[in-house]
Amino acid sequence: MDLRPFMVAGLLGIVSQAQTAPAQADPFFLPPEARAYILKATGSAPTTQTKLQDLLQTLFLKRSEGGIGLVYDNTRTRTVAEVWTDGRANCLSLTAFFVVACRAMGIHEEYAEALNTNHWRKAGGIIRYERHVVALTPAPPHNDLIADFVPELRKRYGTYKVVVLPETRFRALFYSNRAVECLTDGDLDAAREQAQLSLDSDPKSSVGWNILGVVYAAMENPAKAEEAYRRAMELDKRDGAPIGNMEALLRNAGRVEEAQRFRALGETVRKKDPYFHAYLAEEALLEGDVAEAQNRMRSA
């Protein structure tokens, strides 16, 4: 099964409204005590860049030394409030925290996806295409700054290939990631709820529709799964994940001829998907075609 969560993000008006929501209702709510701490830690910095650097250093400074003591933890996607209390985050949670903290300081900060740092990972029976998100401080024309999981600011140009993500898309990715985590844990009802929250945030998110399809497939509702996969493919024709999921769904239902059409489409779209080639290699071995299997493994 192949799905594409983002590990893996902004419109100032939207985030300003979100900050007035109760903490329990908004995963990006910055607790008042965190806001006060951040303003105190960065208040003496004279420039935007020094404020950003002070914030980053404070994030990673040990708690025993007065910092937040942030460490990387990809076991689950935390809210901004949980990052503050736990001192743990994956790249999605860190980016959310950093962006809302910057905006609390009056600094224009954007969510962004770093396109050149994405990778594939298999967790149990789920194949995850994990994208990496970062916080971006615009400084045109060539001085944009990136905050990543290191205590120093980095230059965007020459290091990162990024695309800025609107607030709605980043929120959708946040919930999509949580849906995948619930799915991995076997909590299908929670997975469906998180997938729906993703689509409530951004109804045009192909990732959200694909993950909803995976959830419905796991819930043994093939009609709903097919509907979701088709919607995902309509929204992003370059996304190979729903194509592969649709092929598997149709093949399992005995609709082999239809499945083959999606196999052919997948061959074109999923050239860089290592697990797709590994699957084809395994299939070739079962058919006794060792040469084809070796060729597929080289492609993977």
Summary of the structure (lengths in Angstrom):
residues: 300
radius of gyration: 20.9
end to end distance: 16.6
largest distance: 69.5
contacts: 993
relative contact order: 0.11
helix: 55%
strand: 14%
